[in-house]
Amino acid sequence: MIDSTQFNVHELRSFINRRFKSVDRSPMLISVVSFGYKYGVPIDADLIFDVRFCPIPILCRAEKFTGRDAKVRRFIRSFPQTGEFLRRMESLLPT
C-alpha cells in the first residue's frame, strides 16, 4: 500500500519507479476497470481516477457501443480534456 497524499504526480512516479522497477521482476500489470460510484468503489482497486469530467457519448440508442468502437474513441478523444488526462496518466507510468 502506498500513501500518496504527500506526493505530487512527479514524486509518485519517481517513487513507483524506484520501488517496483527491477530487471529481476515481471513487468507491472495494469488493469483498467470502469464502475459506477452509485454501486460503490471496487474493493480490490489500488488506485482510482475519477473521470466523470469526460464527455459521455450518446451516439445511437438503438445500437450498443463500447470503448472498443472507433466511433466512441473518436468522440472521446475529440475533447481537449481527454488528451490532458491521458498525458497525465501516461506520466505516472514507468518508462
Short mmCIF file of the C-alpha atoms (twelve columns), coordinates in Angstrom:
data_MODEL
# 
_entry.id   MODEL 
# 
loop_
_atom_site.group_PDB 
_atom_site.id 
_atom_site.type_symbol 
_atom_site.label_atom_id 
_atom_site.label_alt_id 
_atom_site.label_comp_id 
_atom_site.label_asym_id 
_atom_site.label_seq_id 
_atom_site.Cartn_x 
_atom_site.Cartn_y 
_atom_site.Cartn_z 
_atom_site.pdbx_PDB_model_num 
ATOM 1  C CA . MET A 1  0.000   0.000  0.000   1 
ATOM 2  C CA . ILE A 2  1.326   3.430  -0.936  1 
ATOM 3  C CA . ASP A 3  0.168   6.529  0.925   1 
ATOM 4  C CA . SER A 4  0.380   9.060  -1.882  1 
ATOM 5  C CA . THR A 5  -1.136  12.029 -0.030  1 
ATOM 6  C CA . GLN A 6  2.224   13.772 0.283   1 
ATOM 7  C CA . PHE A 7  3.337   13.132 -3.326  1 
ATOM 8  C CA . ASN A 8  2.758   15.270 -6.359  1 
ATOM 9  C CA . VAL A 9  2.403   13.399 -9.667  1 
ATOM 10 C CA . HIS A 10 6.155   13.543 -10.395 1 
ATOM 11 C CA . GLU A 11 7.192   12.370 -6.931  1 
ATOM 12 C CA . LEU A 12 4.689   9.495  -7.093  1 
ATOM 13 C CA . ARG A 13 6.055   8.383  -10.474 1 
ATOM 14 C CA . SER A 14 9.609   8.509  -9.129  1 
ATOM 15 C CA . PHE A 15 8.644   6.568  -6.008  1 
ATOM 16 C CA . ILE A 16 6.853   3.866  -8.024  1 
ATOM 17 C CA . ASN A 17 9.811   3.562  -10.410 1 
ATOM 18 C CA . ARG A 18 12.302  3.192  -7.551  1 
ATOM 19 C CA . ARG A 19 10.101  0.744  -5.668  1 
ATOM 20 C CA . PHE A 20 8.991   -1.537 -8.481  1 
ATOM 21 C CA . LYS A 21 11.432  -1.162 -11.378 1 
ATOM 22 C CA . SER A 22 13.802  -4.099 -11.369 1 
ATOM 23 C CA . VAL A 23 15.254  -6.374 -14.029 1 
ATOM 24 C CA . ASP A 24 14.537  -9.335 -11.743 1 
ATOM 25 C CA . ARG A 25 10.791  -8.696 -11.583 1 
ATOM 26 C CA . SER A 26 7.978   -9.231 -14.024 1 
ATOM 27 C CA . PRO A 27 6.513   -6.124 -15.687 1 
ATOM 28 C CA . MET A 28 3.825   -4.269 -13.760 1 
ATOM 29 C CA . LEU A 29 0.297   -5.388 -14.632 1 
ATOM 30 C CA . ILE A 30 -2.258  -2.626 -15.021 1 
ATOM 31 C CA . SER A 31 -5.983  -3.338 -15.236 1 
ATOM 32 C CA . VAL A 32 -8.461  -0.611 -16.136 1 
ATOM 33 C CA . VAL A 33 -11.956 -1.146 -14.748 1 
ATOM 34 C CA . SER A 34 -14.984 1.023  -15.300 1 
ATOM 35 C CA . PHE A 35 -17.522 1.233  -12.460 1 
ATOM 36 C CA . GLY A 36 -20.419 3.334  -11.253 1 
ATOM 37 C CA . TYR A 37 -19.976 5.256  -7.990  1 
ATOM 38 C CA . LYS A 38 -23.592 4.562  -7.060  1 
ATOM 39 C CA . TYR A 39 -22.653 0.848  -6.814  1 
ATOM 40 C CA . GLY A 40 -19.554 1.564  -4.727  1 
ATOM 41 C CA . VAL A 41 -15.837 1.617  -5.405  1 
ATOM 42 C CA . PRO A 42 -14.327 -1.773 -6.351  1 
ATOM 43 C CA . ILE A 43 -12.856 -3.234 -3.154  1 
ATOM 44 C CA . ASP A 44 -9.714  -4.535 -4.880  1 
ATOM 45 C CA . ALA A 45 -8.794  -1.218 -6.551  1 
ATOM 46 C CA . ASP A 46 -5.376  0.177  -5.640  1 
ATOM 47 C CA . LEU A 47 -5.764  3.475  -7.491  1 
ATOM 48 C CA . ILE A 48 -8.958  5.189  -8.608  1 
ATOM 49 C CA . PHE A 49 -9.080  8.074  -11.049 1 
ATOM 50 C CA . ASP A 50 -12.324 9.997  -11.285 1 
ATOM 51 C CA . VAL A 51 -13.089 10.555 -14.970 1 
ATOM 52 C CA . ARG A 52 -16.614 11.868 -14.603 1 
ATOM 53 C CA . PHE A 53 -15.375 15.028 -16.318 1 
ATOM 54 C CA . CYS A 54 -15.148 13.076 -19.587 1 
ATOM 55 C CA . PRO A 55 -17.969 13.606 -22.057 1 
ATOM 56 C CA . ILE A 56 -20.457 10.764 -22.366 1 
ATOM 57 C CA . PRO A 57 -21.070 9.663  -25.931 1 
ATOM 58 C CA . ILE A 58 -24.721 9.468  -26.818 1 
ATOM 59 C CA . LEU A 59 -24.393 8.052  -30.293 1 
ATOM 60 C CA . CYS A 60 -27.334 5.899  -31.211 1 
ATOM 61 C CA . ARG A 61 -29.664 4.472  -28.603 1 
ATOM 62 C CA . ALA A 62 -30.724 1.638  -30.905 1 
ATOM 63 C CA . GLU A 63 -27.165 0.283  -31.059 1 
ATOM 64 C CA . LYS A 64 -24.869 -0.676 -28.236 1 
ATOM 65 C CA . PHE A 65 -21.360 0.722  -28.450 1 
ATOM 66 C CA . THR A 66 -18.335 0.218  -26.204 1 
ATOM 67 C CA . GLY A 67 -14.976 1.937  -25.866 1 
ATOM 68 C CA . ARG A 68 -13.646 -0.567 -28.393 1 
ATOM 69 C CA . ASP A 69 -15.740 1.007  -31.143 1 
ATOM 70 C CA . ALA A 70 -13.846 3.528  -33.282 1 
ATOM 71 C CA . LYS A 71 -16.833 5.877  -33.243 1 
ATOM 72 C CA . VAL A 72 -16.725 6.082  -29.438 1 
ATOM 73 C CA . ARG A 73 -12.926 6.512  -29.326 1 
ATOM 74 C CA . ARG A 74 -13.075 9.366  -31.854 1 
ATOM 75 C CA . PHE A 75 -15.813 11.097 -29.866 1 
ATOM 76 C CA . ILE A 76 -13.989 10.845 -26.519 1 
ATOM 77 C CA . ARG A 77 -10.618 11.902 -27.958 1 
ATOM 78 C CA . SER A 78 -12.147 14.925 -29.691 1 
ATOM 79 C CA . PHE A 79 -12.205 16.819 -26.375 1 
ATOM 80 C CA . PRO A 80 -9.051  18.577 -25.095 1 
ATOM 81 C CA . GLN A 81 -9.594  17.395 -21.507 1 
ATOM 82 C CA . THR A 82 -9.301  13.796 -22.674 1 
ATOM 83 C CA . GLY A 83 -5.846  14.429 -24.135 1 
ATOM 84 C CA . GLU A 84 -4.740  16.250 -20.990 1 
ATOM 85 C CA . PHE A 85 -5.967  13.406 -18.779 1 
ATOM 86 C CA . LEU A 86 -4.206  10.770 -20.907 1 
ATOM 87 C CA . ARG A 87 -0.930  12.748 -20.854 1 
ATOM 88 C CA . ARG A 88 -1.086  13.000 -17.065 1 
ATOM 89 C CA . MET A 89 -1.851  9.293  -16.669 1 
ATOM 90 C CA . GLU A 90 0.984   8.329  -19.014 1 
ATOM 91 C CA . SER A 91 3.396   10.455 -16.963 1 
ATOM 92 C CA . LEU A 92 2.642   8.212  -13.945 1 
ATOM 93 C CA . LEU A 93 3.688   5.056  -15.764 1 
ATOM 94 C CA . PRO A 94 7.256   3.758  -15.616 1 
ATOM 95 C CA . THR A 95 9.231   4.147  -18.810 1 
# 
